[in-house]
């Protein structure tokens, strides 16, 4: 803990990165065995990193990624955790979700999933969803930010009940790449890929209305017909691959009598 506390103001990028990753690993393993004093130091580590501008310059990306992992590990403990602390951590994760580096966005979404499940009140979850939905409605929003919003919507989980129908419809739009606020300028295979992944996270294992199931299936069927190409080649395959994985998970739920339930065998046949 003393090494971690000294990491922000001094040391190389490698030392800072190792200290943050070490703190995350120890937090995951030790949890309630960590002393109250060290808990406070670790809870304050990410804000201290940001105050020291540790994300700037060469190597800042790996520090961001490690910081997201640490926040997720802290959220998964039984440590004393004020609502203001959760809100402060959310600021960091939202900033990382908008980052141009994919690994940072994924790390932010994974941490947000734990934070939302273990620490957020329903009001804060709904506020997050509203912010992400508003971001996806902006015609001039950056592609990187739209990717992050799409990924983060899938991390908010079951507490989205009140707005789940709206969220699923927006994710279907993003998965199909149709009716985008910014038109063709916002067409992006990675955003479509993340939208399918988020749909799977929100729907697999959840009880859905017939309408929600219809939205989910329409998105999956459309995503499996994504054959878009650009200078990188068959970028639609990124979307198809995730759609097939989500479809396989959905079909497995049918075999196990899990949720969501499909109305009839014809729906399962279409996915196959």
Backbone torsions as a table, in degrees:
resi	resn	phi	psi	omega
1	UNK	NA	-36.0	179.1
2	UNK	-65.9	-37.0	177.2
3	UNK	-63.8	-42.8	179.7
4	UNK	-64.2	-43.4	-178.1
5	UNK	-62.6	-30.1	-180.0
6	UNK	-88.4	-3.1	-174.3
7	UNK	-68.7	-44.5	-173.8
8	UNK	-58.7	-50.0	-173.5
9	UNK	-79.9	-20.2	-173.2
10	UNK	-133.3	169.4	171.6
11	UNK	92.3	167.9	179.9
12	UNK	-79.5	169.6	175.4
13	UNK	-59.0	-41.3	-179.9
14	UNK	-61.7	-39.6	-179.9
15	UNK	-67.9	-43.2	178.8
16	UNK	-62.7	-45.6	-179.2
17	UNK	-61.5	-46.1	179.3
18	UNK	-62.2	-38.2	-179.6
19	UNK	-66.5	-43.1	-179.5
20	UNK	-67.6	-44.3	178.5
21	UNK	-63.7	-38.6	177.7
22	UNK	-64.3	-41.2	177.7
23	UNK	-63.0	-39.8	179.1
24	UNK	-64.8	-43.9	-178.8
25	UNK	-65.7	-42.9	-179.9
26	UNK	-68.2	-37.5	177.7
27	UNK	-62.0	-41.3	179.9
28	UNK	-64.6	-38.3	-175.5
29	UNK	-83.4	-45.0	-171.8
30	UNK	-86.8	-37.5	178.3
31	UNK	46.6	-108.6	-173.2
32	UNK	-71.9	-8.2	178.8
33	UNK	-81.4	-10.4	178.4
34	UNK	-74.5	134.6	-178.4
35	UNK	-65.1	158.2	-179.5
36	UNK	-60.1	-38.9	-179.8
37	UNK	-63.1	-45.8	-179.6
38	UNK	-70.3	-31.4	174.8
39	UNK	-58.3	-44.4	179.8
40	UNK	-62.4	-43.8	179.5
41	UNK	-61.8	-43.4	-177.5
42	UNK	-70.8	-38.9	177.6
43	UNK	-60.4	-34.2	-176.7
44	UNK	-90.5	0.2	-173.3
45	UNK	-65.2	-47.2	-177.0
46	UNK	-64.7	-46.1	174.0
47	UNK	-58.2	-35.2	178.5
48	UNK	-67.3	-39.0	176.4
49	UNK	-59.8	-43.3	-178.1
50	UNK	-69.4	-36.8	177.1
51	UNK	-64.0	-34.4	179.3
52	UNK	-84.2	3.0	179.8
53	UNK	56.7	43.2	-176.5
54	UNK	-71.7	-14.6	-179.4
55	UNK	-83.3	-11.1	-175.7
56	UNK	-82.0	153.5	174.4
57	UNK	78.4	-173.4	-177.4
58	UNK	-63.6	131.5	179.6
59	UNK	90.6	-4.0	-179.4
60	UNK	-62.8	-28.8	-178.7
61	UNK	-65.1	-41.9	-178.6
62	UNK	-69.5	-30.6	176.9
63	UNK	-67.1	-43.7	177.4
64	UNK	-57.2	-47.4	-177.9
65	UNK	-61.6	-44.3	178.8
66	UNK	-64.9	-38.1	179.1
67	UNK	-62.3	-41.0	177.9
68	UNK	-62.0	-43.9	179.3
69	UNK	-62.2	-40.9	179.3
70	UNK	-62.7	-42.9	179.3
71	UNK	-61.1	-39.1	177.4
72	UNK	-64.6	-39.8	179.6
73	UNK	-67.3	-40.4	178.8
74	UNK	-63.8	-43.6	-179.1
75	UNK	-61.8	-25.6	-175.9
76	UNK	-88.1	3.8	177.5
77	UNK	-94.8	179.4	174.6
78	UNK	-102.7	19.9	-179.4
79	UNK	-65.5	153.5	175.0
80	UNK	-58.4	132.6	-169.3
81	UNK	-146.2	106.4	179.6
82	UNK	-75.7	155.0	177.9
83	UNK	-61.8	-35.4	178.4
84	UNK	-63.2	-32.6	178.2
85	UNK	-67.6	-42.4	177.3
86	UNK	-60.4	-42.0	179.2
87	UNK	-65.3	-39.3	178.5
88	UNK	-65.4	-42.8	178.0
89	UNK	-63.4	-35.6	179.3
90	UNK	-60.9	-37.6	177.9
91	UNK	-58.2	-43.9	178.7
92	UNK	-63.7	-45.6	-177.0
93	UNK	-67.8	-37.5	177.7
94	UNK	-64.4	-39.7	178.2
95	UNK	-64.8	-42.1	179.9
96	UNK	-69.6	-32.0	178.9
97	UNK	-65.0	-26.4	179.5
98	UNK	-87.7	-2.4	-175.8
99	UNK	-67.5	155.8	-178.0
100	UNK	-81.1	-10.2	-178.7
101	UNK	-92.7	123.8	-174.3
102	UNK	-60.5	-42.9	-177.2
103	UNK	-62.6	-32.8	177.8
104	UNK	-70.9	-41.7	178.1
105	UNK	-61.1	-43.2	179.9
106	UNK	-64.6	-43.7	178.9
107	UNK	-62.5	-38.8	178.7
108	UNK	-64.8	-43.3	-179.5
109	UNK	-65.7	-39.3	179.0
110	UNK	-64.4	-41.7	178.1
111	UNK	-67.0	-39.7	179.1
112	UNK	-61.8	-36.9	179.3
113	UNK	-58.7	-45.7	179.5
114	UNK	-68.9	-44.1	-178.5
115	UNK	-61.4	-43.9	-179.2
116	UNK	-66.0	-40.8	-177.5
117	UNK	-71.4	-40.7	-171.4
118	UNK	-98.3	-26.1	-168.2
119	UNK	-125.0	-27.0	-175.0
120	UNK	-80.2	141.1	166.4
121	UNK	-79.4	161.1	-176.0
122	UNK	-59.0	-35.4	-179.7
123	UNK	-60.7	-39.7	-179.6
124	UNK	-70.9	-37.2	176.9
125	UNK	-60.9	-45.4	-179.5
126	UNK	-65.5	-35.4	177.7
127	UNK	-66.0	-40.9	176.5
128	UNK	-59.1	-48.7	-178.7
129	UNK	-59.1	-42.8	179.9
130	UNK	-61.3	-42.8	-179.7
131	UNK	-64.0	-42.4	-179.1
132	UNK	-68.5	-40.3	178.5
133	UNK	-64.4	-40.9	177.6
134	UNK	-63.4	-39.1	178.1
135	UNK	-62.6	-38.8	179.8
136	UNK	-72.9	-13.6	178.9
137	UNK	-89.9	-10.0	-177.3
138	UNK	-78.1	126.0	-179.5
139	UNK	-71.4	-16.7	-177.4
140	UNK	-111.3	14.2	-179.4
141	UNK	-70.6	147.4	-179.5
142	UNK	-70.6	154.7	178.3
143	UNK	-62.2	-41.8	-179.1
144	UNK	-60.3	-45.0	179.9
145	UNK	-64.6	-39.8	-179.9
146	UNK	-64.5	-37.0	175.9
147	UNK	-61.5	-46.2	-179.1
148	UNK	-62.9	-43.5	178.9
149	UNK	-60.7	-42.9	-178.6
150	UNK	-63.7	-43.2	-179.9
151	UNK	-67.1	-40.1	-177.2
152	UNK	-70.0	-30.8	177.5
153	UNK	-59.6	-36.4	178.8
154	UNK	-72.7	-14.8	-178.5
155	UNK	-87.6	-9.8	-172.8
156	UNK	-82.2	-18.3	167.8
157	UNK	69.5	-153.0	-169.2
158	UNK	-67.2	-18.4	-178.9
159	UNK	-72.4	-0.4	178.4
160	UNK	-85.3	10.7	-172.7
161	UNK	-47.4	-45.4	-174.4
162	UNK	-63.6	-30.8	-176.5
163	UNK	-120.9	15.2	-174.7
164	UNK	-60.4	-41.6	-179.3
165	UNK	-58.3	-45.0	179.5
166	UNK	-65.1	-42.8	-179.8
167	UNK	-62.5	-44.1	-179.4
168	UNK	-62.8	-38.5	179.8
169	UNK	-67.3	-39.2	177.8
170	UNK	-66.8	-41.5	178.7
171	UNK	-65.5	-35.7	175.5
172	UNK	-62.2	-44.8	177.9
173	UNK	-57.6	-44.2	-179.1
174	UNK	-68.8	-37.1	180.0
175	UNK	-65.4	-36.0	-179.6
176	UNK	-89.0	-16.2	-179.4
177	UNK	67.1	32.2	-177.4
178	UNK	-114.8	142.8	176.7
179	UNK	64.7	32.5	-179.0
180	UNK	-70.9	141.3	-177.9
181	UNK	-56.4	-36.8	-178.5
182	UNK	-96.4	9.9	179.2
183	UNK	64.6	-145.2	-175.2
184	UNK	-64.8	-22.8	179.3
185	UNK	-63.6	-21.4	-178.8
186	UNK	-103.9	5.8	176.2
187	UNK	-68.6	126.8	-174.1
188	UNK	-156.2	120.6	-178.0
189	UNK	-64.0	-31.7	179.5
190	UNK	-68.8	-39.1	175.9
191	UNK	-62.1	-41.8	178.3
192	UNK	-63.4	-41.3	178.0
193	UNK	-60.6	-47.3	-179.9
194	UNK	-64.9	-35.3	179.9
195	UNK	-63.9	-42.2	178.1
196	UNK	-64.4	-42.8	178.8
197	UNK	-60.8	-43.8	-179.6
198	UNK	-66.8	-37.9	175.5
199	UNK	-59.4	-43.6	177.9
200	UNK	-62.1	-42.1	-179.9
201	UNK	-63.1	-38.6	-176.5
202	UNK	-80.4	-27.1	-171.4
203	UNK	-101.5	-39.0	-178.1
204	UNK	-65.8	123.2	-179.2
205	UNK	88.3	1.8	-178.8
206	UNK	-110.8	150.0	175.5
207	UNK	-83.8	119.3	-175.5
208	UNK	-116.7	152.8	172.0
209	UNK	-72.6	165.3	178.1
210	UNK	-58.7	-38.4	179.9
211	UNK	-65.5	-43.5	179.8
212	UNK	-63.1	-40.2	177.5
213	UNK	-62.0	-41.0	179.0
214	UNK	-62.2	-42.9	177.6
215	UNK	-61.1	-44.7	-179.2
216	UNK	-61.3	-48.5	-177.7
217	UNK	-67.0	-39.4	178.3
218	UNK	-60.3	-41.8	178.8
219	UNK	-64.8	-43.6	-179.5
220	UNK	-64.6	-44.7	-179.1
221	UNK	-63.1	-41.7	178.6
222	UNK	-67.2	-40.0	-178.8
223	UNK	-65.4	-33.3	179.5
224	UNK	-75.1	-5.8	174.5
225	UNK	-108.6	18.3	-179.1
226	UNK	-82.9	104.5	179.4
227	UNK	-116.6	33.0	179.9
228	UNK	-63.5	144.8	176.5
229	UNK	-132.6	153.0	170.3
230	UNK	-148.9	-162.1	-176.6
231	UNK	-61.9	-17.9	178.2
232	UNK	-86.1	-6.9	179.7
233	UNK	107.1	-143.5	-176.1
234	UNK	-80.7	76.3	-178.9
235	UNK	-70.5	-21.5	176.6
236	UNK	-63.5	-22.5	179.4
237	UNK	-64.4	-27.7	176.9
238	UNK	-62.0	-40.5	-179.0
239	UNK	-73.2	-44.2	-179.0
240	UNK	-60.9	-40.8	-178.1
241	UNK	-61.3	-47.3	179.5
242	UNK	-66.2	-38.9	179.5
243	UNK	-61.9	-39.0	178.4
244	UNK	-68.4	-37.3	178.0
245	UNK	-65.4	-43.1	178.9
246	UNK	-66.4	-40.1	178.9
247	UNK	-62.7	-41.1	178.0
248	UNK	-61.8	-41.3	177.8
249	UNK	-64.5	-38.7	179.2
250	UNK	-66.2	-42.5	179.0
251	UNK	-66.4	-35.3	176.6
252	UNK	-63.6	-36.8	176.5
253	UNK	-62.3	-35.3	179.2
254	UNK	-67.6	-40.0	178.2
255	UNK	-63.7	-35.9	-176.6
256	UNK	-92.6	8.6	-177.5
257	UNK	57.6	36.4	179.1
258	UNK	-94.2	-168.2	-177.7
259	UNK	-110.4	149.9	-1.5
260	UNK	-81.2	154.4	177.9
261	UNK	-88.0	133.7	175.2
262	UNK	-86.5	148.5	-171.9
263	UNK	-64.4	-36.1	-175.8
264	UNK	-156.8	172.7	-178.6
265	UNK	-66.6	-26.9	-179.4
266	UNK	-61.5	-36.1	178.9
267	UNK	-63.4	-41.6	178.2
268	UNK	-66.8	-39.1	-179.4
269	UNK	-62.1	-39.8	179.7
270	UNK	-60.3	-39.7	-179.2
271	UNK	-69.0	-27.6	-179.0
272	UNK	-83.3	NA	NA
